[in-house]
Amino acid sequence: MLLDTAQTGILACGMMVLMISGMFDLSIGGILRFSGIMAGVAVKQLGFPPIPAFLVGCAWASSSAASTASWSPASRSRADRDACHRVGLSRGLQLVSGAGVTNIGNGFTIFGQTQILGIYSPFWFMAVIVVLFAFLVGNTRYFRQAYYIGGNARAAKLSGISVEWTVFSFFAIMGLLSGLAGALLASRLNTAVVLAGTGVELKVITAVVLGGASLAAAPGRFTAPSSASSSWRSCRMR
């Protein structure tokens, strides 16, 4: 349960920021699974050491998600269309890659199978990310701009906020977190499969809404989406 909560919690941090700003990313499942495959290929077939391979998966995911941010207040649905296009592209690439990468080995499992105080490392990754995002959203000017953009993007732009660049960076961060979750999952299982992350979008959006965000954008508090994802997971198990 903790490991599933860790994945959802990591993704929920980025999705919370996006939803506060009035956006959401429907392609995080595709990014998650393919970033794991990228990291697995880098280790097993290209001979990369574990850390560079892990970073390859994260970097690909971030750059891919950033392409979704070709958005303007006058065409708010553009990002959603781009996300759908990337979902199709990701699935096509998965078909090319076959079943994925099995028995990755070469020390790659260190990221997902290491235990600290009896708890696997993905949970600690999530804990650090949740604390970091709670601080950033609550105490930094840059991340609090999400509230202004979600409330009224045109007014935010007229007040001097670079709406396009800010949204671009939020999508890039969401992609980075998706890549991190995918690489961690591949490391934990020692396998990167094309079915990883299926349906994760609904789980994450549900966790974010339970955590205090609104589907109507700006209203919302960064109240630890990880705890909401734990509650949602508990409800599913009953």
N, C-alpha and C positions, 0 to 999 in steps of 0.2 A: 504493500500500500504506500509506504513512504517513497519508494522509487517512482511509482506512477505519479504521486503527488509532486515529486521533484520536477519531473518533466513538465507537468501542467503549470506548476508554479513559475518556472523559468519563463515559459511562453507568456503567461498571464501578465508578467511585469511589462513586457513590451506592448502587449495588446491593450493594457490599461491606459498607457500613454496615448496610443492611437485612438482609442474610443473616447477619451476625454477631448481630443482634438477633432472629433467628429468623423473619424475614419476607422476602418478595420481591414485586416489582411486575411483574405480567404485562401491564400496559397501556402500558409505556414506548414501544412501537412506535407505537401509536395517538396518544399524546401528542406524540411526536416529529414525526410527519407533519402533524398538525393545527396544531401550534404554528408550523411553517413556513408553512402556508397562512394562518394568522392574521397573521403578520408580513408576508407578501406582499400580502394584502388591504389591510392598514393602509398600506403604501407606495403600491401601485399604484392602488387604488380610493378610499382615504380621504385620500391626499395627505400622510401622515405623513412627517416626516424619517426617515432611516435609523435613528438611535439610538432614538428613541421607539418606532418600529415593532418594532425588535429586542426592546426591553423588553416590548412588548405580548405578543409570542409567549412570552417567558420567564415573564411574570407569569401568563398564562392557564394555562400548563402547571403551574406551582407550585400555584396554587389548585385546579386540577382534581385533581392527585395528592393533595393534602391531604385531599380527601374520602374517600380510601381508608382513612384512619386511624381510622375509627369502629370501633375494635377493643377488645376486652377479653381478659384472659387466659383467661376462661371460654369465650370464643367465638373461638378463634384463627383460624378459617377465614373470619371475617367480612370481613377485608380482601381476601382472595382473591376472594370473591364480589363485593365492590364493584368490584374491579379488572376482573372479567369484565363487569360492568354498564357500566363506563366504556369498555371496548373496543367494546361494542355501540353505545353512544352516539356514540363517536368515529367509527365506521364509518358510522353514519347521517348524521352531519354531513358526512362526506366525500362521501357520495352527493349531498347537497344542494349541496355546493360544486362538484360536477362534476369535471373533470379536474385542478383546482387552479389555480394562478396561473403563467402563463408570462411570460417577459421582464419581470421585476419592475422592473429599472432603477432610476432615481432615486438612484444612488449606493449602493444596498443591497449591492452585491457587495464593498464595501470590507472587510466582516467575514470573508469566506471566500476572497477572491482576492488579498489582499495578501500579498506575499512578504517574509519577514524572513530574511536570510542564506540566501536561495535556497529556503526552506521555507515553504509556505503557512501562513497564520495559524491555521487550526484545530489544527494540531499544537502551536503555542505555547500556545493556549488549554488544550489537554489537559495540557501539561507543567506549567503553573501550577496547574491544578486538582489534579493528582496530588500535587505537592509540598505543596499546602495541606492536602489530606485526610490525607496521611501524617503531617503535623505534628499536625493536629487529633485524629486517632484515637489517635496515640501519646502525646500530651502534654497533652490537655485532659480535665478531669473529665467534662464533659458528653458527649462522644462516646464515652468509655470506658464509659459506662453501657450502651452497646449490648451489651457482653460479659455484664453482669449480667442484662439483660433476656433475652438469648438463652439463658443458662444456666438461669435459673429466674425467670420473670416474676413469679410470686406472691411469692417471696422478695425480689425486687428492690423490689416495691411495699411490702412490710412493712418493708423497711429504709429507706424514705423516698423512694425514687425515684418520680417522677411518670411511671409507665409510659405511660399514654395520651398525655400531652402529648409525651413524648420520641419515641414512635412516630409521632405526628402530624407532628412536626418532621422526622423522617427521611424520611417520605413526601413532605413538601413539598419537601425538598432534592432528592430523587430526581426529582420533577416539574420542578424548576427546571433540573436538569442535562439532563433530556430536552428541555425547551424550548430550552435553549441549543444542544444538538446539532441539533435540528430547524431552528432559525433559522440556524445556521452552514451546514447543508447547503443550505438554500434560497438563502443568500447565495453559496455556492460555485458552485451550478449556475445561479444567476439564475432559478430556477424552483422552485416548491413543488408537488409532485405527490402524489397520494393513495397511490401505491405506495411512497413513501419509508419506510424503516424496517421493511419487511416482514421478519419473522423475526429482528429484532434482539434480541428477548428471549432466545432460545436462545444467540446469540453472546455476549451479555453475561454470562449466568449461567455459561456454559462458561469464559469468561475469568476470572471471579471465582473459580470453583472451582480452576482452574489456578493462580491467584494465591495460593491458600492458604486460602480460606474453606471452611467445611464446610456441607454441606446439612443437617447436624444442629445448626445455629446456632452458639453462642458460640465454639467453638474456631476459631482463624483469626488470621492476621497480615495487616496492610496492606502486602503486599509488591508494590507497584506493579502493579495489575491491567493497566496499559497494556503492560507487558512481556509478561504472559501473553497479552494479546490479540494482540500481535505474533507470538508463537509459534504461537498458534492459527491466525492468518491464514497463516503460513508453511506450516503443515501442510496447510491447504486447497489451497494453490497447488501442492503436490507431487502 
